[in-house]
């Protein structure tokens, strides 16, 4: 018998659940960190958020606050924000901005 150690990249979906008893500021900070570390190019980056309706607006506002706190008023000029790995992925992600409503940012370069 021969056993070879391996590491599997499972990269599935990573939902975030914000229930009505959640500390909104803490949740917002952690969601933004998880999504923005390495520009979201990690297997643990949140893909979507399920949020209790009574917290929706507050969560969005706190997420905006934490983006600005982490990366400044202009994320594009931030040295702390990672960039997308290649043009193909940049274009794929840019196309996603045409769906839904963009709460903050939305510019591409």
Biopython code that builds the backbone (N, CA, C, O; Angstrom):
import numpy as np
from Bio.PDB.StructureBuilder import StructureBuilder

atoms = [
    (1, "UNK", "N", (0.846, -1.173, 0.000)),
    (1, "UNK", "CA", (0.000, 0.000, 0.000)),
    (1, "UNK", "C", (0.894, 1.239, 0.000)),
    (1, "UNK", "O", (1.866, 1.330, 0.751)),
    (2, "UNK", "N", (0.547, 2.163, -0.839)),
    (2, "UNK", "CA", (1.294, 3.412, -0.931)),
    (2, "UNK", "C", (0.324, 4.582, -0.736)),
    (2, "UNK", "O", (-0.623, 4.751, -1.504)),
    (3, "UNK", "N", (0.571, 5.376, 0.290)),
    (3, "UNK", "CA", (-0.266, 6.546, 0.554)),
    (3, "UNK", "C", (0.519, 7.804, 0.218)),
    (3, "UNK", "O", (1.657, 7.976, 0.654)),
    (4, "UNK", "N", (-0.102, 8.677, -0.560)),
    (4, "UNK", "CA", (0.518, 9.936, -0.927)),
    (4, "UNK", "C", (-0.308, 11.077, -0.347)),
    (4, "UNK", "O", (-1.506, 11.179, -0.612)),
    (5, "UNK", "N", (0.332, 11.935, 0.445)),
    (5, "UNK", "CA", (-0.435, 13.072, 0.988)),
    (5, "UNK", "C", (-0.782, 14.063, -0.119)),
    (5, "UNK", "O", (0.047, 14.361, -0.980)),
    (6, "UNK", "N", (-1.987, 14.557, -0.089)),
    (6, "UNK", "CA", (-2.431, 15.537, -1.079)),
    (6, "UNK", "C", (-3.202, 16.647, -0.384)),
    (6, "UNK", "O", (-3.719, 16.470, 0.719)),
    (7, "UNK", "N", (-3.267, 17.781, -1.042)),
    (7, "UNK", "CA", (-4.091, 18.879, -0.585)),
    (7, "UNK", "C", (-5.134, 19.134, -1.655)),
    (7, "UNK", "O", (-4.795, 19.301, -2.827)),
    (8, "UNK", "N", (-6.379, 19.164, -1.270)),
    (8, "UNK", "CA", (-7.458, 19.402, -2.220)),
    (8, "UNK", "C", (-7.959, 20.830, -2.081)),
    (8, "UNK", "O", (-8.231, 21.295, -0.974)),
    (9, "UNK", "N", (-8.079, 21.513, -3.191)),
    (9, "UNK", "CA", (-8.667, 22.850, -3.226)),
    (9, "UNK", "C", (-10.127, 22.653, -3.585)),
    (9, "UNK", "O", (-10.451, 22.404, -4.746)),
    (10, "UNK", "N", (-11.000, 22.761, -2.616)),
    (10, "UNK", "CA", (-12.408, 22.473, -2.852)),
    (10, "UNK", "C", (-13.175, 23.682, -3.359)),
    (10, "UNK", "O", (-14.190, 23.518, -4.035)),
    (11, "UNK", "N", (-12.729, 24.870, -3.059)),
    (11, "UNK", "CA", (-13.260, 26.105, -3.624)),
    (11, "UNK", "C", (-14.750, 26.155, -3.889)),
    (11, "UNK", "O", (-15.167, 26.619, -4.950)),
    (12, "UNK", "N", (-15.544, 25.702, -2.978)),
    (12, "UNK", "CA", (-16.991, 25.737, -3.164)),
    (12, "UNK", "C", (-17.565, 27.104, -2.873)),
    (12, "UNK", "O", (-16.837, 28.097, -2.842)),
    (13, "UNK", "N", (-18.832, 27.159, -2.666)),
    (13, "UNK", "CA", (-19.488, 28.420, -2.336)),
    (13, "UNK", "C", (-19.349, 28.692, -0.852)),
    (13, "UNK", "O", (-19.367, 27.776, -0.031)),
    (14, "UNK", "N", (-19.212, 29.950, -0.528)),
    (14, "UNK", "CA", (-19.012, 30.360, 0.866)),
    (14, "UNK", "C", (-20.062, 31.390, 1.251)),
    (14, "UNK", "O", (-19.807, 32.592, 1.186)),
    (15, "UNK", "N", (-21.229, 30.932, 1.646)),
    (15, "UNK", "CA", (-22.257, 31.893, 2.057)),
    (15, "UNK", "C", (-21.963, 32.469, 3.436)),
    (15, "UNK", "O", (-21.303, 31.844, 4.266)),
    (16, "UNK", "N", (-22.464, 33.662, 3.655)),
    (16, "UNK", "CA", (-22.416, 34.299, 4.969)),
    (16, "UNK", "C", (-23.863, 34.452, 5.427)),
    (16, "UNK", "O", (-24.728, 34.879, 4.661)),
    (17, "UNK", "N", (-24.112, 34.099, 6.680)),
    (17, "UNK", "CA", (-25.460, 34.231, 7.232)),
    (17, "UNK", "C", (-25.415, 35.247, 8.372)),
    (17, "UNK", "O", (-24.694, 35.073, 9.354)),
    (18, "UNK", "N", (-26.200, 36.310, 8.216)),
    (18, "UNK", "CA", (-26.291, 37.364, 9.230)),
    (18, "UNK", "C", (-27.706, 37.305, 9.784)),
    (18, "UNK", "O", (-28.654, 37.776, 9.156)),
    (19, "UNK", "N", (-27.836, 36.714, 10.984)),
    (19, "UNK", "CA", (-29.182, 36.597, 11.549)),
    (19, "UNK", "C", (-29.540, 37.833, 12.372)),
    (19, "UNK", "O", (-28.744, 38.766, 12.480)),
    (20, "UNK", "N", (-30.720, 37.832, 12.939)),
    (20, "UNK", "CA", (-31.178, 39.043, 13.622)),
    (20, "UNK", "C", (-30.453, 39.321, 14.930)),
    (20, "UNK", "O", (-30.611, 40.405, 15.491)),
    (21, "UNK", "N", (-29.663, 38.378, 15.433)),
    (21, "UNK", "CA", (-28.932, 38.586, 16.684)),
    (21, "UNK", "C", (-27.443, 38.862, 16.465)),
    (21, "UNK", "O", (-26.663, 38.843, 17.417)),
    (22, "UNK", "N", (-27.057, 39.113, 15.245)),
    (22, "UNK", "CA", (-25.656, 39.315, 14.897)),
    (22, "UNK", "C", (-25.172, 40.718, 15.262)),
    (22, "UNK", "O", (-25.924, 41.686, 15.140)),
    (23, "UNK", "N", (-23.925, 40.830, 15.707)),
    (23, "UNK", "CA", (-23.288, 42.135, 15.875)),
    (23, "UNK", "C", (-22.950, 42.620, 14.461)),
    (23, "UNK", "O", (-22.040, 42.085, 13.828)),
    (24, "UNK", "N", (-23.661, 43.610, 13.972)),
    (24, "UNK", "CA", (-23.557, 44.044, 12.576)),
    (24, "UNK", "C", (-22.179, 44.594, 12.244)),
    (24, "UNK", "O", (-21.649, 44.299, 11.173)),
    (25, "UNK", "N", (-21.590, 45.377, 13.124)),
    (25, "UNK", "CA", (-20.275, 45.938, 12.838)),
    (25, "UNK", "C", (-19.219, 44.843, 12.705)),
    (25, "UNK", "O", (-18.407, 44.868, 11.781)),
    (26, "UNK", "N", (-19.232, 43.888, 13.623)),
    (26, "UNK", "CA", (-18.267, 42.787, 13.565)),
    (26, "UNK", "C", (-18.480, 41.958, 12.302)),
    (26, "UNK", "O", (-17.518, 41.600, 11.623)),
    (27, "UNK", "N", (-19.726, 41.657, 11.989)),
    (27, "UNK", "CA", (-20.027, 40.876, 10.790)),
    (27, "UNK", "C", (-19.552, 41.603, 9.537)),
    (27, "UNK", "O", (-18.929, 40.998, 8.665)),
    (28, "UNK", "N", (-19.844, 42.891, 9.444)),
    (28, "UNK", "CA", (-19.450, 43.680, 8.270)),
    (28, "UNK", "C", (-17.933, 43.684, 8.095)),
    (28, "UNK", "O", (-17.432, 43.493, 6.987)),
    (29, "UNK", "N", (-17.221, 43.896, 9.167)),
    (29, "UNK", "CA", (-15.751, 43.933, 9.106)),
    (29, "UNK", "C", (-15.191, 42.595, 8.643)),
    (29, "UNK", "O", (-14.282, 42.556, 7.814)),
    (30, "UNK", "N", (-15.718, 41.516, 9.164)),
    (30, "UNK", "CA", (-15.231, 40.177, 8.798)),
    (30, "UNK", "C", (-15.610, 39.798, 7.379)),
    (30, "UNK", "O", (-14.822, 39.165, 6.677)),
    (31, "UNK", "N", (-16.798, 40.173, 6.949)),
    (31, "UNK", "CA", (-17.215, 39.894, 5.570)),
    (31, "UNK", "C", (-16.308, 40.624, 4.593)),
    (31, "UNK", "O", (-15.828, 40.033, 3.625)),
    (32, "UNK", "N", (-16.072, 41.903, 4.841)),
    (32, "UNK", "CA", (-15.224, 42.691, 3.944)),
    (32, "UNK", "C", (-13.805, 42.157, 3.945)),
    (32, "UNK", "O", (-13.194, 42.041, 2.883)),
    (33, "UNK", "N", (-13.269, 41.831, 5.100)),
    (33, "UNK", "CA", (-11.919, 41.262, 5.139)),
    (33, "UNK", "C", (-11.861, 39.977, 4.308)),
    (33, "UNK", "O", (-10.970, 39.807, 3.476)),
    (34, "UNK", "N", (-12.819, 39.076, 4.541)),
    (34, "UNK", "CA", (-12.829, 37.800, 3.830)),
    (34, "UNK", "C", (-12.970, 37.956, 2.328)),
    (34, "UNK", "O", (-12.367, 37.205, 1.562)),
    (35, "UNK", "N", (-13.766, 38.930, 1.905)),
    (35, "UNK", "CA", (-13.985, 39.124, 0.471)),
    (35, "UNK", "C", (-12.829, 39.861, -0.183)),
    (35, "UNK", "O", (-12.551, 39.645, -1.363)),
    (36, "UNK", "N", (-12.153, 40.723, 0.553)),
    (36, "UNK", "CA", (-11.119, 41.557, -0.064)),
    (36, "UNK", "C", (-9.708, 41.017, 0.070)),
    (36, "UNK", "O", (-8.822, 41.445, -0.669)),
    (37, "UNK", "N", (-9.467, 40.082, 0.998)),
    (37, "UNK", "CA", (-8.114, 39.543, 1.112)),
    (37, "UNK", "C", (-7.738, 38.914, -0.235)),
    (37, "UNK", "O", (-8.467, 38.071, -0.758)),
    (38, "UNK", "N", (-6.622, 39.321, -0.778)),
    (38, "UNK", "CA", (-6.156, 38.890, -2.101)),
    (38, "UNK", "C", (-7.226, 39.138, -3.172)),
    (38, "UNK", "O", (-7.408, 38.324, -4.077)),
    (39, "UNK", "N", (-7.925, 40.260, -3.058)),
    (39, "UNK", "CA", (-8.966, 40.669, -4.017)),
    (39, "UNK", "C", (-10.044, 39.605, -4.198)),
    (39, "UNK", "O", (-10.620, 39.476, -5.279)),
    (40, "UNK", "N", (-10.315, 38.848, -3.143)),
    (40, "UNK", "CA", (-11.363, 37.829, -3.219)),
    (40, "UNK", "C", (-10.951, 36.571, -3.941)),
    (40, "UNK", "O", (-11.788, 35.708, -4.206)),
    (41, "UNK", "N", (-9.677, 36.449, -4.266)),
    (41, "UNK", "CA", (-9.182, 35.306, -5.035)),
    (41, "UNK", "C", (-8.709, 34.188, -4.104)),
    (41, "UNK", "O", (-7.614, 33.648, -4.265)),
    (42, "UNK", "N", (-9.551, 33.855, -3.133)),
    (42, "UNK", "CA", (-9.257, 32.763, -2.217)),
    (42, "UNK", "C", (-10.472, 31.852, -2.135)),
    (42, "UNK", "O", (-11.586, 32.267, -2.452)),
    (43, "UNK", "N", (-10.262, 30.624, -1.715)),
    (43, "UNK", "CA", (-11.373, 29.671, -1.631)),
    (43, "UNK", "C", (-12.303, 29.963, -0.463)),
    (43, "UNK", "O", (-13.390, 29.390, -0.383)),
    (44, "UNK", "N", (-11.895, 30.846, 0.445)),
    (44, "UNK", "CA", (-12.739, 31.165, 1.603)),
    (44, "UNK", "C", (-13.450, 32.506, 1.462)),
    (44, "UNK", "O", (-14.131, 32.944, 2.389)),
    (45, "UNK", "N", (-13.301, 33.155, 0.328)),
    (45, "UNK", "CA", (-13.956, 34.452, 0.127)),
    (45, "UNK", "C", (-15.473, 34.265, 0.073)),
    (45, "UNK", "O", (-15.965, 33.398, -0.649)),
    (46, "UNK", "N", (-16.218, 35.076, 0.835)),
    (46, "UNK", "CA", (-17.685, 34.968, 0.783)),
    (46, "UNK", "C", (-18.208, 35.224, -0.632)),
    (46, "UNK", "O", (-17.771, 36.150, -1.315)),
    (47, "UNK", "N", (-19.147, 34.387, -1.052)),
    (47, "UNK", "CA", (-19.747, 34.537, -2.376)),
    (47, "UNK", "C", (-21.064, 35.303, -2.320)),
    (47, "UNK", "O", (-21.410, 36.022, -3.257)),
    (48, "UNK", "N", (-21.786, 35.150, -1.232)),
    (48, "UNK", "CA", (-23.049, 35.862, -1.088)),
    (48, "UNK", "C", (-23.414, 35.940, 0.384)),
    (48, "UNK", "O", (-22.883, 35.202, 1.214)),
    (49, "UNK", "N", (-24.332, 36.851, 0.692)),
    (49, "UNK", "CA", (-24.726, 37.094, 2.077)),
    (49, "UNK", "C", (-26.233, 36.905, 2.209)),
    (49, "UNK", "O", (-27.015, 37.472, 1.447)),
    (50, "UNK", "N", (-26.617, 36.107, 3.180)),
    (50, "UNK", "CA", (-28.018, 36.011, 3.582)),
    (50, "UNK", "C", (-28.131, 36.853, 4.848)),
    (50, "UNK", "O", (-27.515, 36.540, 5.867)),
    (51, "UNK", "N", (-28.912, 37.913, 4.779)),
    (51, "UNK", "CA", (-28.993, 38.849, 5.895)),
    (51, "UNK", "C", (-30.445, 39.021, 6.329)),
    (51, "UNK", "O", (-31.343, 39.155, 5.498)),
    (52, "UNK", "N", (-30.659, 39.015, 7.639)),
    (52, "UNK", "CA", (-31.999, 39.287, 8.159)),
    (52, "UNK", "C", (-32.424, 40.669, 7.663)),
    (52, "UNK", "O", (-31.640, 41.617, 7.705)),
    (53, "UNK", "N", (-33.664, 40.779, 7.195)),
    (53, "UNK", "CA", (-34.113, 42.018, 6.554)),
    (53, "UNK", "C", (-34.001, 43.247, 7.452)),
    (53, "UNK", "O", (-33.833, 44.359, 6.951)),
    (54, "UNK", "N", (-34.090, 43.066, 8.767)),
    (54, "UNK", "CA", (-34.009, 44.243, 9.639)),
    (54, "UNK", "C", (-32.587, 44.807, 9.703)),
    (54, "UNK", "O", (-32.400, 45.934, 10.161)),
    (55, "UNK", "N", (-31.585, 44.051, 9.255)),
    (55, "UNK", "CA", (-30.198, 44.507, 9.304)),
    (55, "UNK", "C", (-29.611, 44.873, 7.942)),
    (55, "UNK", "O", (-28.465, 45.317, 7.864)),
    (56, "UNK", "N", (-30.368, 44.696, 6.890)),
    (56, "UNK", "CA", (-29.824, 44.876, 5.539)),
    (56, "UNK", "C", (-29.138, 46.227, 5.344)),
    (56, "UNK", "O", (-27.966, 46.271, 4.971)),
    (57, "UNK", "N", (-29.836, 47.313, 5.587)),
    (57, "UNK", "CA", (-29.281, 48.645, 5.340)),
    (57, "UNK", "C", (-28.083, 48.941, 6.254)),
    (57, "UNK", "O", (-27.077, 49.495, 5.812)),
    (58, "UNK", "N", (-28.205, 48.567, 7.527)),
    (58, "UNK", "CA", (-27.097, 48.800, 8.470)),
    (58, "UNK", "C", (-25.866, 47.997, 8.068)),
    (58, "UNK", "O", (-24.743, 48.491, 8.168)),
    (59, "UNK", "N", (-26.069, 46.769, 7.618)),
    (59, "UNK", "CA", (-24.944, 45.941, 7.191)),
    (59, "UNK", "C", (-24.245, 46.559, 5.985)),
    (59, "UNK", "O", (-23.016, 46.622, 5.950)),
    (60, "UNK", "N", (-25.003, 47.008, 5.009)),
    (60, "UNK", "CA", (-24.413, 47.644, 3.829)),
    (60, "UNK", "C", (-23.615, 48.881, 4.233)),
    (60, "UNK", "O", (-22.498, 49.078, 3.755)),
    (61, "UNK", "N", (-24.170, 49.705, 5.095)),
    (61, "UNK", "CA", (-23.466, 50.916, 5.533)),
    (61, "UNK", "C", (-22.175, 50.590, 6.276)),
    (61, "UNK", "O", (-21.154, 51.244, 6.062)),
    (62, "UNK", "N", (-22.212, 49.582, 7.148)),
    (62, "UNK", "CA", (-20.996, 49.203, 7.886)),
    (62, "UNK", "C", (-19.969, 48.556, 6.958)),
    (62, "UNK", "O", (-18.766, 48.708, 7.168)),
    (63, "UNK", "N", (-20.426, 47.844, 5.946)),
    (63, "UNK", "CA", (-19.494, 47.272, 4.974)),
    (63, "UNK", "C", (-18.801, 48.389, 4.197)),
    (63, "UNK", "O", (-17.594, 48.324, 3.962)),
    (64, "UNK", "N", (-19.549, 49.403, 3.800)),
    (64, "UNK", "CA", (-18.954, 50.561, 3.128)),
    (64, "UNK", "C", (-17.906, 51.213, 4.023)),
    (64, "UNK", "O", (-16.812, 51.551, 3.573)),
    (65, "UNK", "N", (-18.257, 51.386, 5.300)),
    (65, "UNK", "CA", (-17.339, 51.991, 6.259)),
    (65, "UNK", "C", (-16.033, 51.198, 6.344)),
    (65, "UNK", "O", (-14.948, 51.779, 6.327)),
    (66, "UNK", "N", (-16.139, 49.883, 6.435)),
    (66, "UNK", "CA", (-14.939, 49.062, 6.598)),
    (66, "UNK", "C", (-14.109, 48.987, 5.322)),
    (66, "UNK", "O", (-12.888, 48.849, 5.399)),
    (67, "UNK", "N", (-14.728, 49.072, 4.164)),
    (67, "UNK", "CA", (-13.955, 49.149, 2.918)),
    (67, "UNK", "C", (-13.122, 50.423, 2.919)),
    (67, "UNK", "O", (-11.931, 50.396, 2.612)),
    (68, "UNK", "N", (-13.757, 51.539, 3.267)),
    (68, "UNK", "CA", (-13.055, 52.828, 3.302)),
    (68, "UNK", "C", (-11.967, 52.836, 4.371)),
    (68, "UNK", "O", (-10.882, 53.374, 4.151)),
    (69, "UNK", "N", (-12.254, 52.241, 5.523)),
    (69, "UNK", "CA", (-11.262, 52.171, 6.594)),
    (69, "UNK", "C", (-10.044, 51.351, 6.165)),
    (69, "UNK", "O", (-8.908, 51.728, 6.449)),
    (70, "UNK", "N", (-10.279, 50.250, 5.493)),
    (70, "UNK", "CA", (-9.179, 49.359, 5.093)),
    (70, "UNK", "C", (-8.385, 49.887, 3.899)),
    (70, "UNK", "O", (-7.168, 49.712, 3.832)),
    (71, "UNK", "N", (-9.075, 50.531, 2.959)),
    (71, "UNK", "CA", (-8.436, 50.856, 1.681)),
    (71, "UNK", "C", (-8.462, 52.330, 1.311)),
    (71, "UNK", "O", (-7.941, 52.704, 0.260)),
    (72, "UNK", "N", (-9.054, 53.176, 2.145)),
    (72, "UNK", "CA", (-9.115, 54.602, 1.863)),
    (72, "UNK", "C", (-10.303, 54.959, 0.990)),
    (72, "UNK", "O", (-11.095, 54.102, 0.597)),
    (73, "UNK", "N", (-10.405, 56.241, 0.698)),
    (73, "UNK", "CA", (-11.527, 56.740, -0.109)),
    (73, "UNK", "C", (-11.465, 56.245, -1.549)),
    (73, "UNK", "O", (-12.500, 56.095, -2.199)),
    (74, "UNK", "N", (-10.249, 55.988, -2.055)),
    (74, "UNK", "CA", (-10.064, 55.557, -3.444)),
    (74, "UNK", "C", (-9.333, 54.220, -3.451)),
    (74, "UNK", "O", (-8.103, 54.177, -3.434)),
    (75, "UNK", "N", (-10.098, 53.131, -3.475)),
    (75, "UNK", "CA", (-9.527, 51.783, -3.432)),
    (75, "UNK", "C", (-8.524, 51.581, -4.571)),
    (75, "UNK", "O", (-7.520, 50.889, -4.403)),
    (76, "UNK", "N", (-8.796, 52.180, -5.713)),
    (76, "UNK", "CA", (-7.940, 52.014, -6.888)),
    (76, "UNK", "C", (-6.494, 52.439, -6.627)),
    (76, "UNK", "O", (-5.568, 51.879, -7.214)),
    (77, "UNK", "N", (-6.298, 53.418, -5.756)),
    (77, "UNK", "CA", (-4.944, 53.894, -5.479)),
    (77, "UNK", "C", (-4.342, 53.269, -4.215)),
    (77, "UNK", "O", (-3.216, 53.593, -3.838)),
    (78, "UNK", "N", (-5.081, 52.388, -3.574)),
    (78, "UNK", "CA", (-4.609, 51.766, -2.340)),
    (78, "UNK", "C", (-3.507, 50.748, -2.627)),
    (78, "UNK", "O", (-3.659, 49.875, -3.481)),
    (79, "UNK", "N", (-2.414, 50.871, -1.912)),
    (79, "UNK", "CA", (-1.342, 49.885, -2.015)),
    (79, "UNK", "C", (-1.691, 48.610, -1.261)),
    (79, "UNK", "O", (-1.051, 47.578, -1.461)),
    (80, "UNK", "N", (-2.691, 48.671, -0.404)),
    (80, "UNK", "CA", (-3.080, 47.519, 0.403)),
    (80, "UNK", "C", (-4.052, 46.589, -0.307)),
    (80, "UNK", "O", (-4.224, 45.444, 0.110)),
    (81, "UNK", "N", (-4.688, 47.060, -1.369)),
    (81, "UNK", "CA", (-5.672, 46.235, -2.062)),
    (81, "UNK", "C", (-4.991, 45.464, -3.181)),
    (81, "UNK", "O", (-4.314, 46.052, -4.023)),
    (82, "UNK", "N", (-5.170, 44.145, -3.191)),
    (82, "UNK", "CA", (-4.570, 43.303, -4.232)),
    (82, "UNK", "C", (-5.270, 43.515, -5.565)),
    (82, "UNK", "O", (-6.372, 44.062, -5.618)),
    (83, "UNK", "N", (-4.634, 43.087, -6.622)),
    (83, "UNK", "CA", (-5.202, 43.224, -7.970)),
    (83, "UNK", "C", (-5.592, 41.850, -8.520)),
    (83, "UNK", "O", (-5.100, 40.819, -8.059)),
    (84, "UNK", "N", (-6.474, 41.856, -9.502)),
    (84, "UNK", "CA", (-6.930, 40.609, -10.121)),
    (84, "UNK", "C", (-5.779, 39.995, -10.913)),
    (84, "UNK", "O", (-4.976, 40.707, -11.515)),
    (85, "UNK", "N", (-5.711, 38.683, -10.905)),
    (85, "UNK", "CA", (-4.533, 37.967, -11.382)),
    (85, "UNK", "C", (-4.276, 38.095, -12.886)),
    (85, "UNK", "O", (-3.118, 38.119, -13.304)),
    (86, "UNK", "N", (-5.318, 38.177, -13.700)),
    (86, "UNK", "CA", (-5.073, 38.318, -15.136)),
    (86, "UNK", "C", (-6.256, 38.991, -15.824)),
    (86, "UNK", "O", (-7.317, 39.178, -15.228)),
    (87, "UNK", "N", (-6.053, 39.350, -17.087)),
    (87, "UNK", "CA", (-7.054, 40.114, -17.842)),
    (87, "UNK", "C", (-8.360, 39.341, -18.011)),
    (87, "UNK", "O", (-9.442, 39.922, -17.928)),
    (88, "UNK", "N", (-8.262, 38.032, -18.249)),
    (88, "UNK", "CA", (-9.460, 37.225, -18.457)),
    (88, "UNK", "C", (-10.359, 37.272, -17.218)),
    (88, "UNK", "O", (-11.571, 37.455, -17.333)),
    (89, "UNK", "N", (-9.769, 37.109, -16.051)),
    (89, "UNK", "CA", (-10.566, 37.153, -14.827)),
    (89, "UNK", "C", (-11.065, 38.563, -14.534)),
    (89, "UNK", "O", (-12.176, 38.739, -14.033)),
    (90, "UNK", "N", (-10.251, 39.564, -14.844)),
    (90, "UNK", "CA", (-10.685, 40.950, -14.673)),
    (90, "UNK", "C", (-11.936, 41.213, -15.511)),
    (90, "UNK", "O", (-12.903, 41.790, -15.014)),
    (91, "UNK", "N", (-11.922, 40.799, -16.766)),
    (91, "UNK", "CA", (-13.078, 41.025, -17.648)),
    (91, "UNK", "C", (-14.296, 40.239, -17.190)),
    (91, "UNK", "O", (-15.418, 40.742, -17.261)),
    (92, "UNK", "N", (-14.093, 39.014, -16.720)),
    (92, "UNK", "CA", (-15.203, 38.200, -16.209)),
    (92, "UNK", "C", (-15.850, 38.891, -15.009)),
    (92, "UNK", "O", (-17.075, 38.981, -14.928)),
    (93, "UNK", "N", (-15.033, 39.374, -14.086)),
    (93, "UNK", "CA", (-15.559, 40.047, -12.896)),
    (93, "UNK", "C", (-16.196, 41.392, -13.234)),
    (93, "UNK", "O", (-17.216, 41.761, -12.651)),
    (94, "UNK", "N", (-15.604, 42.118, -14.166)),
    (94, "UNK", "CA", (-16.174, 43.404, -14.582)),
    (94, "UNK", "C", (-17.571, 43.216, -15.155)),
    (94, "UNK", "O", (-18.455, 44.039, -14.916)),
    (95, "UNK", "N", (-17.777, 42.139, -15.908)),
    (95, "UNK", "CA", (-19.090, 41.869, -16.501)),
    (95, "UNK", "C", (-20.152, 41.613, -15.430)),
    (95, "UNK", "O", (-21.328, 41.905, -15.646)),
    (96, "UNK", "N", (-19.753, 41.077, -14.291)),
    (96, "UNK", "CA", (-20.712, 40.808, -13.207)),
    (96, "UNK", "C", (-21.322, 42.082, -12.638)),
    (96, "UNK", "O", (-22.403, 42.043, -12.051)),
    (97, "UNK", "N", (-20.640, 43.206, -12.805)),
    (97, "UNK", "CA", (-21.146, 44.469, -12.259)),
    (97, "UNK", "C", (-22.428, 44.943, -12.946)),
    (97, "UNK", "O", (-23.129, 45.806, -12.419)),
    (98, "UNK", "N", (-22.733, 44.387, -14.107)),
    (98, "UNK", "CA", (-23.950, 44.807, -14.815)),
    (98, "UNK", "C", (-25.203, 44.149, -14.230)),
    (98, "UNK", "O", (-26.321, 44.524, -14.584)),
    (99, "UNK", "N", (-25.023, 43.172, -13.341)),
    (99, "UNK", "CA", (-26.159, 42.499, -12.691)),
    (99, "UNK", "C", (-26.330, 43.045, -11.279)),
    (99, "UNK", "O", (-25.344, 43.231, -10.566)),
    (100, "UNK", "N", (-27.538, 43.299, -10.877)),
    (100, "UNK", "CA", (-27.791, 43.750, -9.514)),
    (100, "UNK", "C", (-27.516, 45.227, -9.320)),
    (100, "UNK", "O", (-27.448, 45.997, -10.277)),
    (101, "UNK", "N", (-27.359, 45.604, -8.064)),
    (101, "UNK", "CA", (-27.117, 46.986, -7.689)),
    (101, "UNK", "C", (-25.778, 47.081, -6.973)),
    (101, "UNK", "O", (-25.533, 46.355, -6.010)),
    (102, "UNK", "N", (-24.920, 47.966, -7.438)),
    (102, "UNK", "CA", (-23.610, 48.165, -6.817)),
    (102, "UNK", "C", (-23.779, 49.175, -5.686)),
    (102, "UNK", "O", (-24.243, 50.293, -5.908)),
    (103, "UNK", "N", (-23.397, 48.774, -4.469)),
    (103, "UNK", "CA", (-23.572, 49.646, -3.300)),
    (103, "UNK", "C", (-22.412, 50.606, -3.102)),
    (103, "UNK", "O", (-22.600, 51.695, -2.558)),
    (104, "UNK", "N", (-21.210, 50.223, -3.534)),
    (104, "UNK", "CA", (-20.034, 51.070, -3.380)),
    (104, "UNK", "C", (-19.049, 50.687, -4.474)),
    (104, "UNK", "O", (-18.927, 49.517, -4.835)),
    (105, "UNK", "N", (-18.356, 51.682, -4.991)),
    (105, "UNK", "CA", (-17.380, 51.413, -6.059)),
    (105, "UNK", "C", (-18.070, 51.113, -7.379)),
    (105, "UNK", "O", (-18.987, 51.823, -7.794)),
    (106, "UNK", "N", (-17.620, 50.063, -8.026)),
    (106, "UNK", "CA", (-18.221, 49.680, -9.304)),
    (106, "UNK", "C", (-17.382, 50.116, -10.492)),
    (106, "UNK", "O", (-17.666, 49.731, -11.627)),
    (107, "UNK", "N", (-16.352, 50.915, -10.245)),
    (107, "UNK", "CA", (-15.457, 51.331, -11.337)),
    (107, "UNK", "C", (-14.485, 50.215, -11.638)),
    (107, "UNK", "O", (-14.125, 49.440, -10.751)),
    (108, "UNK", "N", (-14.056, 50.129, -12.886)),
    (108, "UNK", "CA", (-13.039, 49.145, -13.261)),
    (108, "UNK", "C", (-11.893, 49.846, -13.967)),
    (108, "UNK", "O", (-12.077, 50.851, -14.654)),
    (109, "UNK", "N", (-10.712, 49.293, -13.779)),
    (109, "UNK", "CA", (-9.531, 49.856, -14.432)),
    (109, "UNK", "C", (-8.478, 48.781, -14.508)),
    (109, "UNK", "O", (-7.385, 49.022, -15.021)),
]
sb = StructureBuilder()
sb.init_structure("model")
sb.init_model(0)
sb.init_chain("A")
sb.init_seg("    ")
for serial, (resi, resn, name, xyz) in enumerate(atoms, 1):
    if name == "N":
        sb.init_residue(resn, " ", resi, " ")
    sb.init_atom(name, np.array(xyz, "f"), 0.0, 1.0, " ", f" {name:<3s}", serial, name[0])
structure = sb.get_structure()
